[in-house]
Structures are given as structure tokens and as C-alpha cells.
């Protein structure tokens, strides 16, 4: 069975450019999560969706970040304009249920470097 | 102060050793608890949930002390393949991850 799929796996871009990260959750899962991981701050929840509806985006750092989930099988996280401090690994995860008690399955991550 | 605190390690132990990791959390409203494992440059994966009565999964034992707001993970008979970072995770209407404890098992 396919797990959570993320693309691209690596992205190097210059400051000021737009970056779009993509995620395909596990089929049948109702919840999708976007996380960011850095050495200093660890893994942080940015936003999550239940049944394609954004529920909590309080973790989104600022207006430069936006996320969409147009259907049950696809989500994007966009950064515009990107800054060097956005460099991190961005993980997408999905789960079967709509509460945090359900196991979350993580994708392989996108390693973003902004120069 | 971070909401979930862990000793970053690294813990360097020989094969066959027993090793214990501790974690403290600051929000008493936390509802459920987990240990995740993350291999180098890989995604986190659920290792086990942590229940108030304590629970065991093979060589792994997890304990929760709600009064002290303390979670532990014990690994017995360490294997080389146990080398990874172990993340303590608390559910407080969202998952709050500790920054992890790194374990290195050597031959």
C-alpha cells in the first residue's frame, strides 16, 4: 500500500521565490497535517484539515504561508515569498480519524533550502 | 520553557544494554501520550502509545505518571537497529513533539 506521498523531496530556491510543496495522503484518511521540523524548534504543527476543511492554522508562521486541500487526495503548502529562515524539513501526515488520538502516518518530507 | 522536554542525548550504549529515556510535559490538560521513532533523515513513525497503567510491546516499556507529568520509555536488550531519535509526544488537542533523544547502540 502506498503511504503518504510528498513532492518534491528536495527544493533549493532563492529568497523571494515562491515555493509549493505537495502532498497526497493515504487513501481513505480523513485528516491531513502539515508540520515543519528544524533543529532548534523540533517538529511543529503548521495546519491541519479534517475532511478537506482547514480546522486550525494557528501554527502557520505568517501570511507568507498558505495551505489548500482542494480534494481528499491532494494538498499544497505554499510559501510566497520565501526567506532563508523558512529552510527546514516539511512533513505531511495523514490519519484515519478526526482527532489526534489516531495514529498519524508521515510522508518522507520535503527538505527546503532557501538561499 | 518548552511544553515537552527531553534530554537530547546522545545515549551511547552497547548491544544488549537496557536504556531509559524520560520526558516531562508542562500542560496538565494533555490527553494522550505517545513515543515516536525517527531515523536519521527519515520521517517520524509511531513506536507506541503510553497508557496510565503502563504498557509493554516486546522489548519496549512505556510508563506515564500524570501526577508528576512524566513519561518514560525503557528499551531492554538494545539492538543496533534501535539506533534512532525517540520523540516524546503529547496530545493537547494537537500533537506537541519533544525535540527528541538520540540513541546510538554500538556493537
Contacts between the chains, C-beta under 8 A, distances in Angstrom:
chain1	res1	chain2	res2	distance
A	41	B	99	7.8
A	42	B	87	7.9
A	42	B	97	5.4
A	42	B	98	6.7
A	42	B	99	3.8
A	42	B	100	6.9
A	43	B	44	6.9
A	43	B	87	7.1
A	43	B	97	4.0
A	44	B	97	7.6
A	45	B	94	5.2
A	45	B	95	6.5
A	48	B	94	7.4
A	56	B	94	6.7
A	59	B	94	8.0
A	91	B	43	6.0
A	91	B	44	7.6
A	100	B	31	7.9
A	100	B	32	7.5
A	100	B	91	4.5
A	100	B	93	6.8
A	100	B	94	5.9
A	100	B	95	5.5
A	101	B	31	7.5
A	101	B	32	5.5
A	101	B	91	6.5
A	103	B	46	5.0
A	104	B	46	7.3
A	104	B	95	7.0
A	106	B	43	3.8
A	106	B	44	5.4
A	106	B	45	7.0
A	107	B	43	6.3
A	108	B	42	7.2
A	108	B	43	5.6
A	109	B	43	5.7
